[in-house]
Amino acid sequence: MRNLDLPGEVRFGQGRKEKTYKGSELYGGTCKDSQNCLEKNKDVMAIQMDSLIGRAGGKVFLIVHFVESNLMLAF
């Protein structure tokens, strides 16, 4: 079979290959690395950050969570 025999193949063509990331490649460290760092440095405060995206072109929330004090701020 040739591509001309498959109308969908001619119309759509080849798709993109998805990149696969490991945790250490994407964020610069794994979960165990961050836990070990927090154990070594007891005076460091852990902070979690997240974003909430609404519709495309719409509002976006930035959420900051201070773990030790259980305080969550949203901007």
BALOLUM-394987 format. One record per residue (C-alpha): x, y, z; residue in three letters. Coordinates in steps of 0.5 Angstrom, whole numbers, padded with zeros to 4 digits, always signed. Last residue first. Layout:
N
XYZALA/...
***
This chain:
75
-0006+0072+0088PHE/-0008+0066+0093ALA/-0005+0065+0100LEU/-0005+0059+0104MET/-0003+0059+0111LEU/-0001+0052+0114ASN/+0004+0055+0119SER/+0009+0049+0117GLU/+0007+0048+0110VAL/+0007+0055+0107PHE/+0002+0055+0101HIS/+0003+0059+0095VAL/-0003+0060+0090ILE/-0002+0064+0084LEU/-0009+0064+0080PHE/-0010+0066+0073VAL/-0016+0069+0070LYS/-0018+0068+0062GLY/-0014+0068+0056GLY/-0016+0061+0055ALA/-0021+0059+0061ARG/-0018+0058+0068GLY/-0011+0057+0070ILE/-0010+0055+0077LEU/-0003+0056+0079SER/+0001+0052+0085ASP/+0007+0054+0090MET/+0009+0050+0096GLN/+0013+0053+0101ILE/+0018+0049+0106ALA/+0022+0053+0111MET/+0029+0052+0112VAL/+0032+0052+0119ASP/+0032+0044+0119LYS/+0037+0044+0114ASN/+0039+0036+0113LYS/+0032+0034+0113GLU/+0030+0039+0108LEU/+0035+0037+0103CYS/+0034+0030+0104ASN/+0027+0031+0103GLN/+0028+0035+0096SER/+0033+0030+0094ASP/+0028+0024+0095LYS/+0023+0028+0091CYS/+0027+0028+0085THR/+0032+0034+0083GLY/+0033+0039+0077GLY/+0025+0040+0076TYR/+0025+0037+0069LEU/+0031+0033+0069GLU/+0030+0030+0076SER/+0023+0028+0075GLY/+0024+0024+0069LYS/+0022+0027+0062TYR/+0019+0024+0056THR/+0018+0028+0050LYS/+0012+0027+0045GLU/+0013+0025+0038LYS/+0009+0030+0033ARG/+0004+0027+0029GLY/+0006+0025+0022GLN/+0001+0027+0016GLY/-0006+0029+0017PHE/-0009+0029+0010ARG/-0004+0024+0006VAL/-0005+0019+0012GLU/-0012+0020+0012GLY/-0013+0019+0005PRO/-0010+0012+0005LEU/-0009+0009-0002ASP/-0004+0015-0004LEU/+0000+0013+0002ASN/+0002+0007-0001ARG/+0000+0000+0000MET/
***
